[in-house]
Amino acid sequence: MTIAFATVQLLLLLPMSWFAGRSNSSRTARHRASYAMLAAGVLAATQLVWRAFDLPGASWSAAWLSMEDPHSWVPAFSLITCLIGFAAIALSPISETRPTTFRRILLLVLVALLFLVIRHPIGLAVLWGASALITWLELRDLKQQRGIAKVFAIYHLPSAVAFALGAILLLSGQHAAGVVLVLVGIGIREAVLPLHSWFPPFVQHAPMGLVVAFFAPQLGVYAHLELLRDALPHELAHGVAAVGAVTAVVAAALGLAQTNGRRALAFLIMSQTGLVAFGLDTSSPIAQIGALLTWQVIGVATAGFAMTLASLQARRGSLSLTSPAGSFTRTPRMAVAFLFMGFASVGLPLTIGFVAEDLLVQGSVDEFPVLAFALILATALNGVSVMRAFFMLFSGSSKHIGESDLTKREAGTLTLVMAVLLLAGLFPAGTVRRLEHVTGEPGHAVAHAPPRAQE
């Protein structure tokens, strides 16, 4: 049944992306794309309810397509992906977003939705390359900062090739070479050190809605979970976890030194991505559940945080972090949304991010005690970075340059995102229980790979 709903979403979003791209103004394109994303979200919610109540056809198999059935948690994660896409579209400033940009945002969300239901390595490789191609086409069309398209291609062409070759090798039984190549492809996409040079300029100069649609669904996390979990040798798994932890700490420290708000956001995202990579490569089910939850928190919270920052930039221009230059009393709703989303991204208590990172620490402290400390340090540094940005952008000045507070559209969208984070954090038990069995499901390509304990 999951395949059927994904097919309907494909038939909806593909023509709507063309329809939005053909709009005669960015405002009209945003309306059309928002309605399309809402419809896709309704489909995802319907699918979730259908499965929850075990309605007829809920266990419909995809065997006739020669495919494995998607994971049981895919409906919930699809709904979250739709929420990310809706935030990226509804909060995109029309000053930096063209109609064709909205079309490509819809296409990126569609690729992410299809990515969740595909379990065949070749299918994942095709979608992996498609998302990079869509993003590069948009960067190529930018009138300013044309250099970022070249830098993006320099990194993501090798990423797509390495991922595709790795998928082929995994299918042919060459697990060692396949795992290494897939790891390289994922490492570039997830901007882990030292493969991160493309990411800060991408976040700083690309339309923020496109940035969110590209990074927030975290395709690399799903690819890691599907293709590599339990396939890495013990030493390599520890090495990958170490790279994730080092990325988390170093990126968090570099974020404190940034003088531009969007570059600081880029390093915050890199740090949080490192936390996920760290959790997926531990053998602890608790840490893996924490990594899966962090995956979704990164998507929802950082999408809201990034789009709030973009809305503020559309009002003020370049966002400098060199000295306080804002007034909380002039834009109180935007300031509260900015602070809440920022803290949710790094694990604010009462949000699901706090639960996720607590599980990461609990699950990793026995296996990686030193790296668990690095995890705590990265979280603390990211919290300081969020507070620093808040004080620089929303305090220190009684002057007002005329920027307005959140509009009804922006406030409604951000309220929806914040409500999801709060409700999931206040009632986390159900979410955690649903993910408990995920850590025991083998990936498609590595179902016959030897477990670490036998190596």
KOLGUMAR-525360 format. One record per residue (C-alpha): residue in three letters; x negated, y, z. Coordinates in steps of 0.05 Angstrom, whole numbers, padded with zeros to 5 digits, always signed. Example, Ala and Ser with C-alpha at 12.3 -4.5 7.8 and 13.67 -1.06 7.14 Angstrom:
% residues 2
ALA-00246-00090+00156/SER-00273-00021+00143/
% end
This chain:
% residues 455
MET+00000+00000+00000/THR-00059+00047+00013/ILE-00079+00039-00060/ALA-00009+00058-00082/PHE-00009+00122-00041/ALA-00078+00139-00067/THR-00053+00130-00138/VAL+00005+00178-00125/GLN-00043+00229-00096/LEU-00086+00222-00158/LEU-00025+00234-00203/LEU-00007+00295-00161/LEU-00074+00329-00151/LEU-00104+00318-00220/PRO-00051+00357-00259/MET-00043+00408-00203/SER-00118+00423-00206/TRP-00110+00440-00280/PHE-00047+00481-00264/ALA-00084+00521-00210/GLY-00144+00532-00255/ARG-00100+00561-00309/SER-00071+00614-00263/ASN-00077+00687-00284/SER-00102+00709-00215/SER-00139+00680-00155/ARG-00080+00694-00110/THR-00033+00654-00153/ALA-00084+00598-00159/ARG-00090+00596-00083/HIS-00015+00590-00075/ARG-00010+00533-00125/ALA-00070+00496-00096/SER-00043+00504-00025/TYR+00024+00474-00045/ALA-00011+00416-00079/MET-00053+00403-00018/LEU+00009+00405+00027/ALA+00043+00354-00017/ALA-00018+00309-00014/GLY-00017+00316+00062/VAL+00056+00297+00065/LEU+00039+00234+00025/ALA-00017+00217+00073/ALA+00028+00228+00133/THR+00082+00184+00101/GLN+00030+00130+00090/LEU+00008+00134+00163/VAL+00080+00129+00188/TRP+00094+00072+00139/ARG+00036+00032+00167/ALA+00050+00050+00240/PHE+00121+00023+00236/ASP+00102-00036+00192/LEU+00153-00018+00139/PRO+00163-00064+00079/GLY+00103-00064+00034/ALA+00055-00039+00087/SER+00012-00101+00079/TRP+00013-00098+00003/SER-00053-00126-00023/ALA-00099-00098-00076/ALA-00124-00166-00097/TRP-00092-00158-00165/LEU-00140-00101-00177/SER-00199-00145-00158/MET-00211-00098-00099/GLU-00215-00108-00025/ASP-00160-00076+00016/PRO-00182-00009+00047/HIS-00198-00005+00121/SER-00138+00001+00168/TRP-00161+00070+00191/VAL-00161+00099+00121/PRO-00090+00129+00125/ALA-00108+00171+00186/PHE-00174+00193+00156/SER-00139+00211+00090/LEU-00092+00256+00128/ILE-00152+00290+00161/THR-00184+00299+00092/CYS-00120+00333+00068/LEU-00122+00379+00128/ILE-00194+00397+00110/GLY-00174+00411+00038/PHE-00115+00454+00059/ALA-00159+00496+00105/ALA-00212+00504+00050/ILE-00159+00529+00001/ALA-00111+00569+00046/LEU-00168+00607+00080/SER-00210+00620+00017/PRO-00218+00696+00005/ILE-00195+00713-00064/SER-00253+00762-00070/GLU-00303+00705-00077/THR-00259+00650-00105/ARG-00238+00646-00178/PRO-00179+00603-00204/THR-00228+00552-00232/THR-00259+00548-00162/PHE-00192+00527-00133/ARG-00187+00475-00187/ARG-00254+00446-00168/ILE-00237+00447-00094/LEU-00176+00405-00109/LEU-00218+00357-00150/LEU-00269+00350-00094/VAL-00214+00334-00044/LEU-00186+00283-00093/VAL-00254+00250-00099/ALA-00259+00247-00023/LEU-00190+00214-00018/LEU-00208+00162-00071/PHE-00276+00151-00037/LEU-00240+00128+00026/VAL-00200+00073-00009/ILE-00257+00046-00052/ARG-00300-00010-00023/HIS-00338-00031-00085/PRO-00409-00002-00088/ILE-00405+00016-00162/GLY-00340+00053-00151/LEU-00371+00091-00093/ALA-00431+00109-00137/VAL-00386+00137-00192/LEU-00348+00181-00143/TRP-00413+00201-00110/GLY-00440+00228-00175/ALA-00373+00259-00194/SER-00370+00302-00131/ALA-00441+00328-00143/LEU-00425+00343-00216/ILE-00361+00382-00199/THR-00400+00424-00148/TRP-00457+00437-00196/LEU-00410+00461-00251/GLU-00382+00512-00203/LEU-00451+00536-00180/ARG-00472+00542-00253/ASP-00414+00590-00266/LEU-00432+00637-00210/LYS-00453+00705-00237/GLN-00500+00718-00179/GLN-00551+00672-00147/ARG-00556+00628-00208/GLY-00618+00595-00178/ILE-00577+00555-00128/ALA-00548+00513-00185/LYS-00618+00493-00206/VAL-00639+00477-00135/PHE-00575+00437-00125/ALA-00588+00397-00188/ILE-00661+00383-00169/TYR-00637+00349-00105/HIS-00571+00318-00125/LEU-00590+00287-00191/PRO-00641+00242-00155/SER-00589+00230-00100/ALA-00538+00205-00150/VAL-00589+00162-00187/ALA-00617+00132-00123/PHE-00547+00117-00097/ALA-00526+00084-00162/LEU-00589+00042-00168/GLY-00583+00022-00095/ALA-00511+00000-00105/ILE-00531-00043-00164/LEU-00588-00074-00125/LEU-00543-00089-00066/LEU-00494-00125-00111/SER-00550-00165-00143/GLY-00576-00189-00076/GLN-00637-00144-00072/HIS-00619-00118-00004/ALA-00686-00088+00017/ALA-00694-00044-00044/GLY-00620-00028-00048/VAL-00617-00005+00025/VAL-00677+00041+00016/LEU-00649+00074-00047/VAL-00580+00083-00016/LEU-00612+00114+00046/VAL-00650+00163+00002/GLY-00586+00183-00034/ILE-00548+00192+00031/GLY-00606+00229+00064/ILE-00606+00282+00008/ARG-00530+00291+00011/GLU-00529+00296+00087/ALA-00588+00346+00086/VAL-00630+00309+00137/LEU-00701+00333+00148/PRO-00743+00340+00105/LEU-00691+00335+00048/HIS-00652+00396+00069/SER-00680+00455+00029/TRP-00620+00458-00018/PHE-00568+00464+00038/PRO-00579+00533+00072/PRO-00577+00572+00006/PHE-00518+00531-00016/VAL-00478+00550+00046/GLN-00502+00622+00043/HIS-00484+00637-00029/ALA-00432+00588-00056/PRO-00357+00601-00046/MET-00342+00576+00024/GLY-00280+00537+00003/LEU-00324+00497-00046/VAL-00377+00487+00008/VAL-00325+00459+00056/ALA-00293+00414+00004/PHE-00362+00386-00013/PHE-00392+00375+00056/ALA-00334+00368+00105/PRO-00306+00301+00082/GLN-00376+00272+00095/LEU-00378+00221+00039/GLY-00447+00200+00063/VAL-00419+00175+00129/TYR-00368+00130+00095/ALA-00421+00104+00047/HIS-00467+00090+00105/LEU-00412+00054+00142/GLU-00390+00013+00082/LEU-00457-00005+00051/LEU-00510-00002+00105/ARG-00480-00017+00173/ASP-00511-00082+00201/ALA-00555-00087+00138/LEU-00615-00048+00164/PRO-00674-00085+00196/HIS-00684-00069+00269/GLU-00745-00025+00258/LEU-00714+00013+00200/ALA-00650+00024+00240/HIS-00691+00055+00296/GLY-00728+00098+00245/VAL-00664+00123+00213/ALA-00635+00139+00282/ALA-00698+00177+00299/VAL-00693+00218+00235/GLY-00621+00234+00253/ALA-00639+00256+00324/VAL-00698+00298+00300/THR-00654+00331+00248/ALA-00602+00346+00302/VAL-00652+00380+00348/VAL-00696+00416+00297/ALA-00636+00442+00258/ALA-00603+00466+00323/ALA-00667+00503+00341/LEU-00674+00534+00272/GLY-00602+00557+00276/LEU-00620+00601+00335/ALA-00672+00638+00293/GLN-00626+00656+00236/THR-00607+00728+00223/ASN-00550+00713+00174/GLY-00484+00684+00197/ARG-00476+00635+00139/ARG-00547+00609+00144/ALA-00536+00597+00219/LEU-00473+00558+00200/ALA-00515+00515+00152/PHE-00563+00494+00207/LEU-00506+00480+00255/ILE-00475+00433+00203/MET-00542+00399+00191/SER-00550+00387+00266/GLN-00481+00357+00273/THR-00493+00312+00212/GLY-00555+00286+00246/LEU-00513+00266+00306/VAL-00470+00222+00262/ALA-00529+00189+00229/PHE-00558+00176+00298/GLY-00494+00142+00323/LEU-00482+00097+00262/ASP-00551+00065+00268/THR-00545+00043+00339/SER-00521-00027+00356/SER-00474-00002+00410/PRO-00400-00004+00390/ILE-00387+00054+00437/ALA-00438+00098+00401/GLN-00410+00077+00334/ILE-00340+00097+00355/GLY-00368+00163+00378/ALA-00402+00172+00311/LEU-00336+00159+00274/LEU-00300+00209+00317/THR-00356+00259+00308/TRP-00349+00248+00233/GLN-00278+00272+00235/VAL-00293+00329+00283/ILE-00347+00354+00237/GLY-00297+00354+00181/VAL-00240+00390+00216/ALA-00275+00436+00265/THR-00332+00459+00220/ALA-00282+00469+00163/GLY-00242+00516+00207/PHE-00305+00549+00234/ALA-00334+00559+00164/MET-00270+00587+00135/THR-00261+00635+00194/LEU-00332+00660+00181/ALA-00314+00669+00107/SER-00251+00708+00125/LEU-00293+00754+00169/GLN-00345+00764+00115/ALA-00291+00782+00065/ARG-00272+00839+00112/ARG-00341+00863+00133/GLY-00390+00842+00080/SER-00456+00810+00099/LEU-00455+00782+00170/SER-00519+00802+00205/LEU-00538+00769+00271/THR-00594+00819+00288/SER-00552+00863+00334/PRO-00481+00865+00362/ALA-00436+00899+00312/GLY-00364+00879+00325/SER-00304+00895+00369/PHE-00265+00839+00402/THR-00206+00885+00416/ARG-00197+00901+00342/THR-00195+00829+00317/PRO-00176+00787+00379/ARG-00142+00729+00342/MET-00200+00721+00294/ALA-00249+00724+00352/VAL-00212+00670+00391/ALA-00207+00625+00330/PHE-00281+00634+00315/LEU-00301+00617+00386/PHE-00254+00558+00392/MET-00274+00528+00325/GLY-00348+00538+00340/PHE-00344+00503+00407/ALA-00300+00448+00379/SER-00355+00435+00328/VAL-00406+00424+00383/GLY-00361+00388+00433/LEU-00316+00436+00472/PRO-00282+00402+00531/LEU-00208+00386+00518/THR-00222+00375+00444/ILE-00235+00308+00410/GLY-00307+00331+00396/PHE-00323+00329+00470/VAL-00298+00257+00474/ALA-00337+00238+00411/GLU-00403+00265+00436/ASP-00393+00235+00505/LEU-00385+00167+00472/LEU-00447+00179+00431/VAL-00488+00193+00493/GLN-00459+00135+00533/GLY-00470+00085+00477/SER-00541+00107+00459/VAL-00573+00118+00527/ASP-00591+00045+00537/GLU-00619+00031+00468/PHE-00651+00099+00454/PRO-00661+00136+00521/VAL-00708+00188+00492/LEU-00664+00200+00432/ALA-00603+00205+00476/PHE-00637+00263+00511/ALA-00648+00294+00442/LEU-00574+00287+00429/ILE-00557+00326+00492/LEU-00610+00379+00476/ALA-00582+00389+00406/THR-00511+00397+00433/ALA-00536+00450+00483/LEU-00574+00488+00430/ASN-00514+00488+00383/GLY-00471+00515+00439/VAL-00520+00573+00450/SER-00520+00586+00374/VAL-00444+00591+00373/MET-00444+00639+00433/ARG-00499+00681+00401/ALA-00460+00688+00336/PHE-00396+00705+00375/PHE-00429+00761+00414/MET-00464+00789+00352/LEU-00401+00789+00310/PHE-00347+00807+00360/SER-00378+00851+00414/GLY-00425+00909+00424/SER-00389+00963+00385/SER-00328+01007+00396/LYS-00327+01027+00323/HIS-00279+00997+00274/ILE-00293+00996+00199/GLY-00221+00980+00181/GLU-00221+00904+00179/SER-00154+00873+00196/ASP-00141+00815+00243/LEU-00117+00747+00218/THR-00059+00749+00170/LYS+00001+00704+00180/ARG-00026+00655+00128/GLU-00094+00652+00162/ALA-00066+00648+00232/GLY-00018+00593+00213/THR-00072+00551+00181/LEU-00121+00559+00238/THR-00067+00545+00289/LEU-00053+00479+00254/VAL-00127+00460+00255/MET-00135+00480+00328/ALA-00072+00441+00348/VAL-00100+00378+00317/LEU-00165+00385+00354/LEU-00131+00400+00421/LEU-00078+00345+00417/ALA-00129+00293+00397/GLY-00174+00315+00454/LEU-00118+00315+00506/PHE-00095+00245+00485/PRO-00158+00210+00461/ALA-00142+00139+00484/GLY-00100+00120+00424/THR-00151+00146+00375/VAL-00208+00108+00409/ARG-00168+00043+00412/ARG-00153+00047+00338/LEU-00227+00053+00323/GLU-00251-00002+00369/HIS-00242-00057+00317/VAL-00275-00016+00262/THR-00345-00028+00289/GLY-00334-00102+00279/GLU-00312-00099+00206/PRO-00368-00117+00158/GLY-00381-00075+00097/HIS-00364-00103+00028/ALA-00434-00104-00001/VAL-00468-00129+00061/ALA-00418-00179+00087/HIS-00470-00235+00079/ALA-00530-00196+00103/PRO-00566-00225+00163/PRO-00549-00190+00229/ARG-00604-00153+00265/ALA-00604-00203+00322/GLN-00627-00257+00275/GLU-00685-00217+00244/
% end
